[in-house]
């Protein structure tokens, strides 16, 4: 992705880095820049569909006023900057049930002990109204968070196809929000961009950060769909391709030296990297690195599944959940591929982040025959792999090295065969 030239407001600078101690920990100062740089530009959609009256999220919706009566097909929605905090605070005030929040803790990997959330409500979302005016899509954003659109300006979303060729600065909203960090509620601002593509409305946070090390420009992103680095930190060297992006806990090679991405601090605007010792086996979810060892009980047979026991054959690992639509859509592709595999050469292992009872029922109903391990708080395989969502797929070779993390779809068997042959 080319740098969004109409948004870039800061030039390249040389950051000040410091070696914290002999352990090789570096903290690099980050400078915010408007745009998307060379990262994949990601957005979240705002659905036109009316919310189902039985949807439990309906209780979290505030009463909104000032919706223009001259607009057609109006729809209000919330833009959420921290889903986990949003869910937690609505649970705390009784708008989400204990049962639902328990399911969300599983689905979203919410850990309020090791990663505390604010027990009191904070400003972690904004309200928006969209509609049609004279056959054009328009919107209003509740910039002052008073749940009233009467005093807000009518805006036209940026056409996605024109985003690199027009001055989108006029469409940027500077949004106030709060986040919880180090047991403190912190106030901040972020830029928000509303776009339109094929009749759909999308929003993103067009801001990345830059620093440098050893003469190399380093780009850092929250992913453009999150306001802070609480969820993840995406790092890449400038001018490298999109596939070279590393996440928190993964490795980046700079001038022949391997560093671990320890995550960025949004409050201090710092990126933490740690230099790794040479000639050390490094475990990661990245292609070319050793797969992180894991073990757990097969959900059906109760036998122990240990990744290291599969050395000498390829292993295709899928992280999924029966509650995940994208995961469920892959089931038939996986079943078809598994039926074609030579089990002496390749094994499939499912790592499910799910409710045990619900998962067993789903496996039985869908005739899933390859081993399934439940990721629990005890084995915490999802956390081991630093995954914040599903589905994810990894192909591991006979030596235990990840050779692909993108095989999915209708041609799984054919793609795996390319590595085996």
N, C-alpha and C positions, 0 to 999 in steps of 0.2 A: 504494500500500500504506500503510495507516495505521500509525502508530508502535505497536510492540508495547508497550502501556502497562504490562503486568505485568513487563516487562524493563527499562524505562527507569529508570536509577538516578541520572542526572545531569541537572541543569537546564541551560537555555541559558546560555551565557556569552559574554562579549565577548573575543575572542582578541587577543593582542598580535602585531601584524604589523610587519615592518621592511623598509624598502627597502634591499636589499643594495648596490646601486650605481646609477649613472645609466642602466644598461641596462634598468631597469624590473623587475628580478627581485624578487619578493616571497616571503618565507617565513612562512607562517602556522602558528601553533601549533595542534596537533590535540588534542582531548580525546576519549577513547574513551567510547562509550555502548553499553550493552546494547540489542539490538533490531535491527530492519531498517529503521526510519524509512520514508521514502517511496520506497525502492528496491524493485525487483522482488525478491521473496524467492526465492532460488535454493538448491537443495540437490543433493547427489549421492546416488545410490541404492546400497544394499548388496544385491547380487543373492542370491537363494536358490539359484540354479543351482550345482551342483557344478562345480568347475573341471575342464576337460578334462585328462586325464593327460598329453597331449602339449603343453599350453600352456606356453611357455617361462617365463611368470611364476611357475609353480608352484615353480621353484627358489628364488624370492625369499621364499617363505613360511617363517616360523620354526616350530619345533616348539612347539606350545601344549599346556599341561596345565590340569587343573582344569575341564574342560568338564563341566557338570552331566549326570549319567547319567539323571536324572529328566526331562530336557527331551526333546521330540520334534523331529525334523527340524532338528537343530542344523546350523549353518553358521558357520564362522569366516571372517573377512575382515580386511583392513587398511584403515584410514582414512589416506590419504596426503595430507599437507599441502603437499608440494612434489614433484610428479611428476618433474620434470627431475632434481632432486637424487637422488630415490629410484632412478631408472633409472641414473643415472651411478654412484652408489656400488655398486650391484649389479653393474654392468658391471666396475667396477674390481676387485671381489673375485672375479670370475669366475662370477657367477651368471647373467649375461646375456651372450650371445655378442657378439663384435665386429660381426658382420653385423647382428644385431638392433638393437644400439645405433646403428649407422650409419643404419638405417631410421628409428629414433626421432628421430635428429638432424634428419632431413628432415621427418618428420611433425609433430614438436613444436617445430620451429625452435630446436633446442638449439645454442647458440654458446658453447662453453667458453672461447673466446679473449677475446671482448668481454664476456661475462657469465660469469665463472668460477664453477665449482661446487666444493664441498669434495672434495678427493681422498681424505679419510678419512671413513668412515661417520659420519653424524650422526643424531640422533633426529628424523626427519622424517615419522614415521607412528605410528599406534597400532593395537592389535589389538582386535577385537570378536568376540563370539560371540552369535548370535541363535538363537532357537528358540521352541518352544511349551511352555507350562506351564499345565495345566488349560484348554486351548483358548485361552489368551491368549498373544499375542506378548510375549516378554521378551528381555532382552539383558544382557550383562555387558561392561563396558569395562575393558581392562587399564590402569588409571590409573597404576600404578607401573612399567609397562613391564618387568615381569619374566617375561613370557610365561606367566603362571599366573593363571587366573581364580578359583582356589580362594578367595582372600581378597577378591574383589570382590563388591559388592552387586548383587543381582538387581533390575533396573529394568524398568519398563513404559514404552515409548515414548509420547511425547505424540501424541495424535490431532491430525492436521493440521487437521481441521475446527474444533478447539477452541482452536487456538493463540493466538487473540486474546482469549479469554474466560476462561482459567484461569491460575492462577499457575504458570508453567513454570519459575520460578526453582529449584524443587526438583529439576528435571531437568537443570540445567546442570552440566556437568563442566568443571572447570578443568584443562586439559590442558597438560602440560609438553612443549615441543618445542624444537628447535634449527634455526637457519637460518644461511646463509652470506652475509655482507655485508661489503663492503670488505676481502675476504681474511681475514675473521675468523669463527669459529664463535660465534654468539650464542645464549644461552639465554633463553627467554621463556615466557609462558603465554598461552593463548587459551581462550575459552569454547566448548564444543561442545554441540550440542543434537541429540538423536536423536528422530525423529518417525516416525509410521506413517500411511500413506495407502493405502487399498485393498489392504491386505495386504503392501505394500512398505515396507521400512525405508529411511529417508533420514537424512542428517546434514548439518548446516550449522554455520557459525560466526556466531552472532547478535551481531555487533558491528560498529558503524560509528563514524565519527568526525565531529566537528563543529568548525567555526571560523566566523569572520565577517569581512566586509570591507565597509566603507562602509555599515554598518547592515544588511547582508544576511547571513542565516544560510546557511552553506555546509555541505553534507553530503558526506562522503567515505567510500568503501567499497572493500574488496578484492574484492567480488563474492560474499561469504559462503561461497564454496567454496575460498578460498585463505586461508592464515594471514597472509600479508604482502602488501606492494605490489610484490613482485618481478616478478610477471607483468603487473599492470595497476593503474591508479588510476582509479576511477570517481567523478566529481564532478557534483553538481547543486545548484541553489539550492533551499532549502526551499520546499515548497508548489508546486513546478513538477511537471509530469507526468513519468511514467517515461521517455518518449521523449526528454526533454531531458537525459538523462545523457550526459556527455562522458567519453571515455577519455583515456588518456595521449597527448599530442601533439595533442589536439583543443582547441577553443576554447569559452569560456564568456563571456557578456556580462554585466557587472555595472555597474549605473548608467550604461549607455551606453558603457562602456569594454570592449574585447575583451582577454581574457587567454588565454594558452595554458597548458593543464594540463601542467606539466612532470613530474609524478608526485609521490607522497608518499614520505617516508622513514619506514619503520616503526620504525626504531631511535630516531630523534630525534623522532618524532611531529610531523613538519612537512609541510606541503603547499607545493610550489613552484609559483608562477604567474609568468608573465612578461607584462608589458603590451605589447601589439602596437601598432606605429605606425599612425596613421590613414591612410586612403587608400592602403592597401597590399593587393595581391591576396594573399589567404590561401588556402593549399591545405590540404585536409582530407578526411577520409572522411565528414564530416558533411553532412547535407542543407543546401543553401543556400550551400555553399562550393565553390570550384573544385576539380575532381578533380586528384589528384596525377599529374603527367605520368609516363609510363613507356614503356619500349621494350624489345623483345626479339625473338628470332627465332621465326617460326612453326615449330612442332615438325615439321610435315610438309613444308612447301614451302621452309623455310629463309629465307624472305623476312622483311624487317624489319617488325615491327608497332610503330607509334608512335602513342600515343593522340592526340597533337596533330594527326595527319594526318586524323583523323575529324571535325574541326570542320565544322559544317554539317549533321551528322546525329546522331541519338541513338545512344548506345553502351550496351549492356547488358553489364556485366563480371561474370563469376562467378569467384570464387576457390574452388578445389576440389582434390580429390585422389582418385585411383582407389582408395585405401586407406580412404577415408572413407565409411562407410555412409550417412550423411545426404546426402552429395554424390551418391553412386550412385543413391540413391532419387529424386533430382531429374532424372536424365538424360532419362527419357521425357518429363517435363514440358517440359524445355528443347528437346528435339527437336521436339515438337509445336508449341511456340511459334515456333521458328525457321522452321519450314516455312510459317508464316502471315505472317511479316514481309515488308514491302516493303524490300528490301535497299538501296534508294535513300534510305530514311528511317532505317533502324535496322540496326545491325550488332551481332553478339554477339562477345565476346572471352572466351576462357577463360584464366585464369591458374592454372596447375597447380603445386601444391607436391608433387612426386612424383619417383619414379625414372624416368628417361628411357625406358629399355627397357620397363618395365612400363606406362608411360603410353601409349606408341606402340601397344602390343599392345591395350590397353583401347579406345583411340580407334578402331582398325580393327575390332575385334570388335563395337563398339556403334554403328558408322556415325555418328560425330560429325563434322559437316561444317563447323562454324564454326571460325575461327582459334584455335589453342591456343599459348600461350606458357608455357614452363617457367620458373618462378621459381627462379633459381639464386643462388649466392653472388656471382656477378658482377653480375647486374642487381638482385637482391634486392628484387623487387617486393613480396613479403609484408612485408618489413621497412619498405619505403617507406610502406606503408599501415597500419603499426603493427598488423598482424593476428597474433593468437596462436593462431588456429584457423580451420577451415573447416567448412561453406561460408559464404561471404559474397557478397552481391549488390549491385551499384550500377547505377543508371540515370543516365546522364549526358546532359544536353541538348545542343543544337546549339552552345551557347556554352562548353561544357566544365564546366558547373556540375552538381553532383549534385542530382538532384531526388527520388530515393528510394533507400533502402538496405534495403528490406524486401520487394521483389517476388519471390515464389517460389510454388511450388505449381502447381495445375492451371490457373490463370487468368492465367499470365504474359503471354500475348499481349494479352488484354483489358485488363490493368492498364497495360501499356506504351502501348497505344492511347489511353488516357485523357490521357496527357501529350502525345502527338503531335498529337491533334486540336485 
